[in-house]
């Protein structure tokens, strides 16, 4: 099979297309003929040897990637043979191996791809979709809400805009550049604003008039995140799930002291990791199932940008330079 391997920590060019033997599923596992493999911004940091929610690879070379969808073409010992021939999607967990034409997956991690979704869309929902479902657990939006979504053209941002609109909220989507702003507007945001333009917060204030934002879904942090928080009114909520604007390698989430929060009468909460899992009852599969169901019902529509498997390095560079829209997937 063809697979992308990382031979040494460093730049995207270290991702090399190799020929490898097909993997063999062990007990309780299946092998998936991969039709789509997810790429995450975190993958670019792991490529450089950084640690985070997942550890950096202990041994090289390694096949990156933790989200796959495709057809089950082999099952291991003790695995239900009914999985053979099923279209499935799965998050691989701690073990990578997704950037390949075939991947081995624990059967307990599998979901059947709902009818009407293609494999790339299913990958988007098993990754960014489950995170979006985890984020919205912390807000109970109503038509009285005004939600501000930085990075609204991204994979999670796209879904948050749709979720907020489904709840009847007024949605302000922020994105960088005219092309991304147009996508945010087409996705249903009531206002789509280019945060690379000087004075963009004033554009939002003019649009809102006497209203103030009630929720900021912040995956950006930095100056953009802080300016978005400044749009919150009394009782507003700052929901933090990333800090791409400060650099995933050397930044950190936007934080406020208790005194700052009290003075503004707002709250700020980081919702990734254990707190998100606890809110879901301790089972990430709950969020995956919910995300796939929302997509199958047509309530959420993931945005997907596809790259050929052989161009994994280009996909990484595009992610690192914010040159992508929606969920990035590799297609063998």
N, C-alpha and C positions, 0 to 999 in steps of 0.2 A: 504494500500500500504506500501511497504518498503521505507524508506527514511533515509538518513544520517543526524543526527542532531548534532549541536555543543551545548553542555550543559554548558560549561564554557570556557572562554578564556584560551588559553594555548597550550600545545603540541598537536601533531597530534592524540594522543590517546584519546583526548577529542571528537573526531568525532565518534559517536556511531550509529549503525544501529538500527532503531526503527520501530515499526508498527504504522502507522498513518491512519486516515480516508482519503479517496480520496478527493482531493480538488474539489470544485464546481466552474465552471466558472461563472463570473458575466456578466453584460451587456457589450457587445463589446469584450468579451474574448472567448477563446477556451481552452479546456483541451487537453494536449498532452500526449499520452502514450509514455514515454521517451525510446528511443532506445540507445541514447548516450548523455552524459552530459559533458560539458567541464570543465576542471580544469586549473586554472591559478596560476602562482606564486604569484600573488596578493592575492589569496585566503588564502595562508599560512600566510600572514601578517594580514589579516582581522581575521583569526582564533585566533590570539594572541591579538586582540583588537585594532590593529593599524588602523589609517585612511589613506586615500590616495585619488585616483581618486573616490573611493566609500567610504562612511562612514562605520565605524565599526557597527555591529548590535547593535541596541538600546535595544533590548530585547532578552533574551535567555530563552529557547533553540530556535535555528533557523536552517533552512535548507539552507546550502550554495549553491553557484553555479548560474551562470547567462547565460549559453549557453546550449540549448537543441535542440534535433532533434528527431522526431518520428512521430507517426500517430495521427491525430486529432480524438479523440473518443467522444467528447461532445462539444457543443457550448452553449454560454450564450445567454440571452435575447437580441434580436436585432442584433445578429451576423449572417452573411450570412451562411445559412446551407450548402452551397456548399463546405465549408471547411471540412465537415465531411468526413473522410476517406482519406484525403490528407496527403502525406508525407511532413512534414514541418520542418523548422529550424528557430530558432529565438534567438536573444540576449534579455534577459529579462529586461535589463536596470538596474535601481536602485534597483528593488525588487529581492532578491535572491529566491531560491526554486528549483534549477536545480538538486541537488543530490537526486533524487527521481524517483520512477517508474512512477509518473504522476506529471505534472506541469501545472499551469495555466499561459496563455500568452495572452497579448493584441493582438487582431487580426491584428492591424495595424503594428505589428512588424514581422509578419510571412513572410517567403519566401517559395515557393515550392522548395523542393529538386530536383535539376536537375537529369534527367535520367542519369545513369552511375555513380553517386556518392552514396556511402552508407552514413548512418546517421553520423557515426564518422567523415568521411571526410567532410561532410557538416558542422558539428560543428567546425571543424578546420578552415574552410574558413570563417564562420560567426564571429569567434573570431580573431585568428591570421591572417587569410586571409585579413580581412578588415583592420587590422593594417598595414599589409604589403602594401596593396594598398594605404593607407594613407602616408606611408613613401616614396614610389617611386614617389609620386607627386612632391617631392622636388628635384628630379634628372631627368635628361633627357639623359639617357645613350646612347652612340654610340659605334661602334667598336673601337674607339680610347681610350675608358676608361679602366682603371684598377680598379676594385672594390674589396675592402677588406671587408670580412664579418666575424667579430668575432662571436662566438656562432653559427657557420654555421650549426651545427647539430640540433639546436633547431627548434621549429615550425616556427617562423618568419624567422630565418636564412635560413632554407631549401627553403622557397619560394623566398627569396631575391637572393639566388644563381641562382635559375631557371630564375627569372625575368632578372637578369643581363646577363645570358647566352643567353636568348631569344633576348636581345638587341644587341648581338654580342660582349659584353665587355669581357675582360680577367678577370677571377674571382679567387681570392685567398680566400679560406675558412679556417678559424681557428676553431679548436675544441680541446677538452681536452681528450686525450687518444687515443690509436690505434683504438679501435672499432668505436668511433665517427669520427675519421679521415677517416676511410674506408667508412663510410656512406657519408661523404661529397664528397669524390672522386667519389663514385658511383652516386651521385646526379648531377655530371657534372662539378664540379669545376675544373679549369685548374690546380690549385695547392691546395693541402689539407695539412695543417701544424698543428702539435700538439703544441699548445701554452703553454703546461706544460713542454716542453723540454727547457733547458737552451739554449740561443742563437737562438731561433726560428726566430727572425726578420732577422738575417743574412741568414737563409734558404730562406726567402721570397726575400731578395735582390739578392741572387744568381739566383733565378728563374727569376726575372724580368730583370736582366742584366742592360741595360742602361735606362730602363723604371722606372717610379715612379708611385705609386698609385695616382689615381685621386679622388676616393671616398672611405670613410670608413663609413660603416653602423654600428654604435656603440651602442650595447645594454648592454655592459659589463662595460665600464669605468675602473677605477682602473689602475693598472700597465699594464694590457693587452691592454686596450683602449689607453693609452698614447703611448705605443710602436707601436700600429697600426697607430696612428696619425703621428708618426715619419717617417712612410713610405710614407707619402704624399709629392708630389712634389709641385712646385709653382702653385697656382691656385686650389689646392686640396680642397675638401669639406669634412667636418666632420659632419655627420648627426647623431644626438643623439636621441635615443628613449628608453634608459634604462641604468641601472648601476648595473647589477647583480653581477659584480665582486667586488663591494664595499659593497654589502649586501643591500637587499631591505629595511631592517629595519633601518639601521644606516648609510647608505651611501648617495650618491647624484651623479648627473651626472658629468662627467668629463668636466671641464670648463677651458677656457683660457682667459687671459686678452686681451684687444684690442691691447696692445703693443706686446704680444706674437704672436697674429694672424697676425699683420702687419709685424713683423719680419720674419715670415715664409711664408707670402703671401698666407695664407689659410683662409678659413672661417669655422665657427663652429656654428651649429644651432640645437636647441632642437625642435623636431617636434611633440611631443605628445600633447594631449589636444586640447585647443581652436585653436591653430595655424593650426593643422591638419584638424580640422573640418571646419575652415574658408576656407582653400584651397579647400576643397571638396564642397564648396558652402553652408556650414552650415547644411548639411544633411548627417548623418552617414550612412543612408540607401543607399546612392549613392555608398559608399565604399563596403558595404555588397553585393550589386547587382553586382558590378564589380568583386569582389572576386569570387562569385559563378559562374559567367559567364566565368572567366578565367579557373576555374577548370573544368567546363562542356565542354569547348573547348579543354581541355587537355594541355593547355599551362602551367598551374601550377598544381603540384601534391603534396598535403599536406602529410607530414609524421605524422603518428599517432601511439601513444602507448596506448594500452587499458588496463584498470584495471577493475576487477569486482566492482560493486557498493559497495559491502560489504567491499572492501579493500581500501576505500577512505583514511584511515589513512596512508596506505603504499604508496599510490600515492603521498600524501603530503610529506612524508619523502623522497621519491625518488626525487621530485622536489627540495626540500631544499638542498639535497646533490649532485645535478647535476647528478643524476643517471637516467635521462630520455633522450630520443631522440624524437624530434618532439612534436606534440601537445598531451597532456595527456587527455584522456577521460575516464569516468566511464561508464560501460555497465551494466544496471540492469539485 
